[in-house]
């Protein structure tokens, strides 16, 4: 499938995204966990450029191949901490918002709140939202993995 847009977004868009990324980084969440959150949301949405990007970022941050390969089945593996599991559950619930999905239940929220500060929760929520934003743009313009990022 050919890419639908070949020109870069205007500078204002890049500036806005930089500000969002700066706010996420200020939240105090480990960069490796943010990469895992980005990866899981992108897997759910089938966004190959974001899967590619998050694996590369996580690897660069020191994440193990073992854990990266297990993200899609994180519930069935021993590789993730309770705090990471809570963040991944939050990611899935906030990403899967189709008709009839339960969304972020009180149980999921409480588990995340038990392991993360309010600043970290804000950063995680923004990371999840921004990832879903990227996923939808990439689907719309048919961005290909490894071509831009």
Phi and psi restraints in degrees (value plus and minus 20) as a CYANA .aco file:
   2 UNK   PHI     -94.6   -54.6
   2 UNK   PSI     127.7   167.7
   3 UNK   PHI     -87.3   -47.3
   3 UNK   PSI     121.4   161.4
   4 UNK   PHI    -106.8   -66.8
   4 UNK   PSI     -47.8    -7.8
   5 UNK   PHI    -142.8  -102.8
   5 UNK   PSI     117.3   157.3
   6 UNK   PHI    -134.7   -94.7
   6 UNK   PSI     -35.5     4.5
   7 UNK   PHI    -110.6   -70.6
   7 UNK   PSI     131.8   171.8
   8 UNK   PHI     -94.3   -54.3
   8 UNK   PSI     130.3   170.3
   9 UNK   PHI     -81.2   -41.2
   9 UNK   PSI     141.0   181.0
  10 UNK   PHI     -89.5   -49.5
  10 UNK   PSI     145.7   185.7
  11 UNK   PHI     -81.3   -41.3
  11 UNK   PSI     -52.8   -12.8
  12 UNK   PHI     -81.9   -41.9
  12 UNK   PSI     -57.7   -17.7
  13 UNK   PHI     -84.7   -44.7
  13 UNK   PSI     -66.4   -26.4
  14 UNK   PHI     -80.7   -40.7
  14 UNK   PSI     -59.5   -19.5
  15 UNK   PHI     -83.7   -43.7
  15 UNK   PSI     -64.6   -24.6
  16 UNK   PHI     -82.3   -42.3
  16 UNK   PSI     -63.2   -23.2
  17 UNK   PHI     -85.6   -45.6
  17 UNK   PSI     -59.1   -19.1
  18 UNK   PHI     -79.2   -39.2
  18 UNK   PSI     -62.1   -22.1
  19 UNK   PHI     -84.6   -44.6
  19 UNK   PSI     -61.5   -21.5
  20 UNK   PHI     -83.8   -43.8
  20 UNK   PSI     -64.1   -24.1
  21 UNK   PHI     -84.0   -44.0
  21 UNK   PSI     -56.4   -16.4
  22 UNK   PHI     -84.7   -44.7
  22 UNK   PSI     -61.4   -21.4
  23 UNK   PHI     -84.6   -44.6
  23 UNK   PSI     -59.8   -19.8
  24 UNK   PHI     -82.9   -42.9
  24 UNK   PSI     -67.3   -27.3
  25 UNK   PHI     -81.9   -41.9
  25 UNK   PSI     -52.9   -12.9
  26 UNK   PHI     -92.6   -52.6
  26 UNK   PSI     -31.0     9.0
  27 UNK   PHI     -96.1   -56.1
  27 UNK   PSI     -30.2     9.8
  28 UNK   PHI      62.8   102.8
  28 UNK   PSI      -5.1    34.9
  29 UNK   PHI    -108.7   -68.7
  29 UNK   PSI     114.6   154.6
  30 UNK   PHI     -75.0   -35.0
  30 UNK   PSI     115.9   155.9
  31 UNK   PHI     -79.0   -39.0
  31 UNK   PSI     -52.4   -12.4
  32 UNK   PHI     -85.9   -45.9
  32 UNK   PSI     -60.0   -20.0
  33 UNK   PHI     -87.0   -47.0
  33 UNK   PSI     -60.6   -20.6
  34 UNK   PHI     -79.4   -39.4
  34 UNK   PSI     -58.7   -18.7
  35 UNK   PHI     -86.2   -46.2
  35 UNK   PSI     -57.7   -17.7
  36 UNK   PHI     -86.7   -46.7
  36 UNK   PSI     -60.0   -20.0
  37 UNK   PHI     -82.1   -42.1
  37 UNK   PSI     -66.9   -26.9
  38 UNK   PHI     -79.6   -39.6
  38 UNK   PSI     -63.5   -23.5
  39 UNK   PHI     -82.8   -42.8
  39 UNK   PSI     -66.8   -26.8
  40 UNK   PHI     -84.7   -44.7
  40 UNK   PSI     -65.4   -25.4
  41 UNK   PHI     -81.7   -41.7
  41 UNK   PSI     -59.6   -19.6
  42 UNK   PHI     -89.5   -49.5
  42 UNK   PSI     -54.6   -14.6
  43 UNK   PHI     -83.5   -43.5
  43 UNK   PSI     -65.9   -25.9
  44 UNK   PHI     -78.9   -38.9
  44 UNK   PSI     -62.3   -22.3
  45 UNK   PHI    -105.4   -65.4
  45 UNK   PSI     -23.7    16.3
  46 UNK   PHI      45.3    85.3
  46 UNK   PSI      17.5    57.5
  47 UNK   PHI    -118.3   -78.3
  47 UNK   PSI      77.7   117.7
  48 UNK   PHI     -83.0   -43.0
  48 UNK   PSI     -59.0   -19.0
  49 UNK   PHI     -83.5   -43.5
  49 UNK   PSI     -56.6   -16.6
  50 UNK   PHI     -96.4   -56.4
  50 UNK   PSI     -54.3   -14.3
  51 UNK   PHI     -81.4   -41.4
  51 UNK   PSI     -67.7   -27.7
  52 UNK   PHI     -77.5   -37.5
  52 UNK   PSI     -67.5   -27.5
  53 UNK   PHI     -85.6   -45.6
  53 UNK   PSI     -63.7   -23.7
  54 UNK   PHI     -89.7   -49.7
  54 UNK   PSI     -55.4   -15.4
  55 UNK   PHI     -85.0   -45.0
  55 UNK   PSI     -63.5   -23.5
  56 UNK   PHI     -83.2   -43.2
  56 UNK   PSI     -64.6   -24.6
  57 UNK   PHI     -85.3   -45.3
  57 UNK   PSI     -62.7   -22.7
  58 UNK   PHI     -85.6   -45.6
  58 UNK   PSI     -61.5   -21.5
  59 UNK   PHI     -82.1   -42.1
  59 UNK   PSI     -63.7   -23.7
  60 UNK   PHI     -82.3   -42.3
  60 UNK   PSI     -53.3   -13.3
  61 UNK   PHI    -102.2   -62.2
  61 UNK   PSI     -20.4    19.6
  62 UNK   PHI      80.2   120.2
  62 UNK   PSI      -9.8    30.2
  63 UNK   PHI     -90.4   -50.4
  63 UNK   PSI     124.1   164.1
  64 UNK   PHI    -101.6   -61.6
  64 UNK   PSI     130.4   170.4
  65 UNK   PHI     -81.2   -41.2
  65 UNK   PSI     -56.8   -16.8
  66 UNK   PHI     -76.2   -36.2
  66 UNK   PSI     -68.0   -28.0
  67 UNK   PHI     -91.1   -51.1
  67 UNK   PSI     -60.0   -20.0
  68 UNK   PHI     -80.4   -40.4
  68 UNK   PSI     -61.6   -21.6
  69 UNK   PHI     -89.6   -49.6
  69 UNK   PSI     -40.2    -0.2
  70 UNK   PHI    -117.8   -77.8
  70 UNK   PSI     -24.1    15.9
  71 UNK   PHI     -77.5   -37.5
  71 UNK   PSI     -60.5   -20.5
  72 UNK   PHI     -87.6   -47.6
  72 UNK   PSI     -38.2     1.8
  73 UNK   PHI    -144.6  -104.6
  73 UNK   PSI      17.9    57.9
  74 UNK   PHI     -78.6   -38.6
  74 UNK   PSI     -50.4   -10.4
  75 UNK   PHI     -86.5   -46.5
  75 UNK   PSI     -49.6    -9.6
  76 UNK   PHI    -117.0   -77.0
  76 UNK   PSI     -10.9    29.1
  77 UNK   PHI    -139.4   -99.4
  77 UNK   PSI     139.3   179.3
  78 UNK   PHI    -114.1   -74.1
  78 UNK   PSI      -9.1    30.9
  79 UNK   PHI    -106.1   -66.1
  79 UNK   PSI     -26.8    13.2
  80 UNK   PHI    -139.8   -99.8
  80 UNK   PSI     123.7   163.7
  81 UNK   PHI     -94.5   -54.5
  81 UNK   PSI     148.4   188.4
  82 UNK   PHI     -82.0   -42.0
  82 UNK   PSI     -58.2   -18.2
  83 UNK   PHI     -85.2   -45.2
  83 UNK   PSI     -61.2   -21.2
  84 UNK   PHI     -86.7   -46.7
  84 UNK   PSI     -60.8   -20.8
  85 UNK   PHI     -81.4   -41.4
  85 UNK   PSI     -60.9   -20.9
  86 UNK   PHI     -83.7   -43.7
  86 UNK   PSI     -60.8   -20.8
  87 UNK   PHI     -87.9   -47.9
  87 UNK   PSI     -58.8   -18.8
  88 UNK   PHI     -89.0   -49.0
  88 UNK   PSI     -57.6   -17.6
  89 UNK   PHI     -84.7   -44.7
  89 UNK   PSI     -62.1   -22.1
  90 UNK   PHI     -80.9   -40.9
  90 UNK   PSI     -62.8   -22.8
  91 UNK   PHI     -78.8   -38.8
  91 UNK   PSI     -68.3   -28.3
  92 UNK   PHI     -84.0   -44.0
  92 UNK   PSI     -64.8   -24.8
  93 UNK   PHI     -86.0   -46.0
  93 UNK   PSI     -57.9   -17.9
  94 UNK   PHI     -97.0   -57.0
  94 UNK   PSI     -43.5    -3.5
  95 UNK   PHI    -106.0   -66.0
  95 UNK   PSI     -58.8   -18.8
  96 UNK   PHI    -106.3   -66.3
  96 UNK   PSI      65.1   105.1
  97 UNK   PHI    -133.5   -93.5
  97 UNK   PSI       2.7    42.7
  98 UNK   PHI     -86.6   -46.6
  98 UNK   PSI     149.1   189.1
  99 UNK   PHI     -72.3   -32.3
  99 UNK   PSI     108.7   148.7
 100 UNK   PHI      66.1   106.1
 100 UNK   PSI     -29.3    10.7
 101 UNK   PHI     -90.6   -50.6
 101 UNK   PSI     121.5   161.5
 102 UNK   PHI     -91.1   -51.1
 102 UNK   PSI     -38.3     1.7
 103 UNK   PHI      50.8    90.8
 103 UNK   PSI    -175.1  -135.1
 104 UNK   PHI    -102.1   -62.1
 104 UNK   PSI      81.8   121.8
 105 UNK   PHI     -95.3   -55.3
 105 UNK   PSI     146.2   186.2
 106 UNK   PHI     -79.7   -39.7
 106 UNK   PSI     -56.8   -16.8
 107 UNK   PHI     -84.2   -44.2
 107 UNK   PSI     -64.8   -24.8
 108 UNK   PHI     -85.2   -45.2
 108 UNK   PSI     -64.0   -24.0
 109 UNK   PHI     -81.4   -41.4
 109 UNK   PSI     -66.0   -26.0
 110 UNK   PHI     -83.5   -43.5
 110 UNK   PSI     -60.0   -20.0
 111 UNK   PHI     -81.2   -41.2
 111 UNK   PSI     -62.6   -22.6
 112 UNK   PHI     -85.9   -45.9
 112 UNK   PSI     -62.4   -22.4
 113 UNK   PHI     -87.9   -47.9
 113 UNK   PSI     -47.8    -7.8
 114 UNK   PHI     -89.1   -49.1
 114 UNK   PSI     -43.0    -3.0
 115 UNK   PHI    -132.9   -92.9
 115 UNK   PSI     -31.7     8.3
 116 UNK   PHI    -154.4  -114.4
 116 UNK   PSI     124.1   164.1
 117 UNK   PHI     -91.1   -51.1
 117 UNK   PSI     149.8   189.8
 118 UNK   PHI     -81.4   -41.4
 118 UNK   PSI     -58.8   -18.8
 119 UNK   PHI     -83.3   -43.3
 119 UNK   PSI     -61.3   -21.3
 120 UNK   PHI     -87.1   -47.1
 120 UNK   PSI     -60.7   -20.7
 121 UNK   PHI     -81.0   -41.0
 121 UNK   PSI     -62.3   -22.3
 122 UNK   PHI     -79.2   -39.2
 122 UNK   PSI     -63.0   -23.0
 123 UNK   PHI     -85.7   -45.7
 123 UNK   PSI     -62.0   -22.0
 124 UNK   PHI     -83.7   -43.7
 124 UNK   PSI     -64.9   -24.9
 125 UNK   PHI     -81.7   -41.7
 125 UNK   PSI     -63.2   -23.2
 126 UNK   PHI     -86.1   -46.1
 126 UNK   PSI     -59.8   -19.8
 127 UNK   PHI     -82.1   -42.1
 127 UNK   PSI     -64.2   -24.2
 128 UNK   PHI     -82.0   -42.0
 128 UNK   PSI     -67.4   -27.4
 129 UNK   PHI     -83.3   -43.3
 129 UNK   PSI     -63.9   -23.9
 130 UNK   PHI     -86.1   -46.1
 130 UNK   PSI     -58.0   -18.0
 131 UNK   PHI     -82.7   -42.7
 131 UNK   PSI     -65.0   -25.0
 132 UNK   PHI     -82.9   -42.9
 132 UNK   PSI     -55.6   -15.6
 133 UNK   PHI     -79.8   -39.8
 133 UNK   PSI     -71.3   -31.3
 134 UNK   PHI     -80.4   -40.4
 134 UNK   PSI     -63.5   -23.5
 135 UNK   PHI     -78.2   -38.2
 135 UNK   PSI     -63.1   -23.1
 136 UNK   PHI     -90.9   -50.9
 136 UNK   PSI     -57.7   -17.7
 137 UNK   PHI     -83.0   -43.0
 137 UNK   PSI     -67.2   -27.2
 138 UNK   PHI     -82.8   -42.8
 138 UNK   PSI     -58.3   -18.3
 139 UNK   PHI     -84.4   -44.4
 139 UNK   PSI     -61.4   -21.4
 140 UNK   PHI     -85.3   -45.3
 140 UNK   PSI     -63.4   -23.4
 141 UNK   PHI    -115.3   -75.3
 141 UNK   PSI     -19.8    20.2
 142 UNK   PHI      42.0    82.0
 142 UNK   PSI      20.5    60.5
 143 UNK   PHI     -81.5   -41.5
 143 UNK   PSI     125.3   165.3
 144 UNK   PHI    -129.1   -89.1
 144 UNK   PSI     124.6   164.6
 145 UNK   PHI     -80.5   -40.5
 145 UNK   PSI     114.2   154.2
 146 UNK   PHI      59.5    99.5
 146 UNK   PSI     -22.2    17.8
 147 UNK   PHI    -107.3   -67.3
 147 UNK   PSI     -62.4   -22.4
 148 UNK   PHI    -125.7   -85.7
 148 UNK   PSI     -66.8   -26.8
